[in-house]
Amino acid sequence: RPRPRSSDSPSTCAPTAPSRTSRRRAIQHLPDLEMFEVQYATFKTVNAFSFGNSSSLSKISLARNSIGVLARNSFAHLPSLDTLSLGENFITEVNRHVFVDLPKITKLYMDRNNITIVH
């Protein structure tokens, strides 16, 4: 199967299918999803509330992608999330408002990025 070209893939991570709004929120229709993993994709941004209403998610792995931007509230209000992996991306800046209301988070992997600013 041919690998999709970067022009075939969206440039934002809004795990989320046929209207622009519903595309960004498709994961919300999977209320019992416990793990979400995407590797080797070409998206560059994780949008605010991309994982909104995903109260059962305990692990998100977005390692080995092309992510450079984490919007405010990218990972917000995820009461079951204990592991978040963002390693091997192109993240250079981390704002404290990216991670909001994550009461069970115990593991945050951000290795192999080029983080120069944390605020």
Disulfide bonds with the S-S distance in Angstrom:
none
